[in-house]
């Protein structure tokens, strides 16, 4: 579930973990003040482990075109 950042008029900023389908909060759970959901900056995604980039692509000699050409000959 994503973490949303809110700004409260009375007590400042806070974060809440909510489902995407849930409605945004209208009042602060701490003080009851008016809140506004903030638009967060893009968060960088880091892919760790095998299966990404080089290990996830075919080598030049393993293409489907090469194997179909060999069968036609």
C-alpha positions as CSV (number, residue, x, y, z in Angstrom):
1,X,0.0,0.0,0.0
2,X,1.3,3.5,-0.8
3,X,2.3,6.0,1.8
4,X,0.6,9.4,1.4
5,X,1.9,12.7,2.8
6,X,-0.6,15.2,4.3
7,X,-0.2,18.8,5.5
8,X,-2.2,19.8,8.6
9,X,-3.1,23.5,9.1
10,X,-2.5,23.1,12.9
11,X,0.2,20.5,13.6
12,X,2.3,20.2,10.3
13,X,3.0,17.3,8.1
14,X,2.4,13.6,8.6
15,X,2.3,10.4,6.6
16,X,-0.5,7.8,6.3
17,X,-0.4,4.3,4.7
18,X,-3.7,4.0,2.7
19,X,-5.1,1.8,0.0
20,X,-5.3,3.5,-3.4
21,X,-9.0,3.1,-3.5
22,X,-9.5,4.9,-0.1
23,X,-10.7,8.5,0.0
24,X,-8.1,11.1,1.1
25,X,-8.3,12.2,4.7
26,X,-10.3,15.4,5.4
27,X,-9.1,15.9,9.0
28,X,-6.0,15.3,11.0
29,X,-6.1,12.1,13.1
30,X,-4.0,13.8,15.8
31,X,-5.6,17.3,16.3
32,X,-8.7,17.2,14.0
33,X,-7.5,20.1,11.9
34,X,-8.0,20.5,8.2
35,X,-5.6,18.5,6.0
36,X,-4.5,18.5,2.4
37,X,-2.8,15.6,0.6
38,X,0.5,16.6,-0.8
39,X,1.9,15.5,-4.1
40,X,5.2,13.8,-3.4
41,X,8.2,13.9,-5.6
42,X,9.0,10.9,-7.8
43,X,10.7,8.2,-5.8
44,X,13.5,6.4,-7.6
45,X,13.0,2.7,-8.1
46,X,15.9,0.4,-7.5
47,X,15.8,-3.1,-9.0
48,X,18.0,-5.5,-7.0
49,X,18.9,-9.1,-7.8
50,X,19.2,-11.1,-11.0
51,X,16.7,-10.9,-13.8
52,X,17.1,-7.2,-14.8
53,X,18.8,-5.5,-17.7
54,X,21.5,-7.7,-19.2
55,X,20.4,-11.0,-17.7
56,X,16.8,-10.5,-18.9
57,X,17.5,-10.0,-22.6
58,X,18.4,-12.4,-25.3
59,X,21.8,-12.7,-26.8
60,X,22.2,-11.6,-30.5
61,X,22.6,-15.2,-31.7
62,X,19.4,-16.5,-30.0
63,X,16.9,-14.4,-31.9
64,X,13.7,-15.9,-33.4
65,X,14.7,-14.7,-36.9
66,X,17.9,-16.7,-36.9
67,X,16.2,-20.0,-36.0
68,X,13.4,-19.5,-38.6
69,X,16.0,-18.8,-41.3
70,X,17.8,-22.0,-40.5
71,X,14.6,-24.1,-40.7
72,X,13.8,-22.6,-44.1
73,X,17.2,-23.5,-45.6
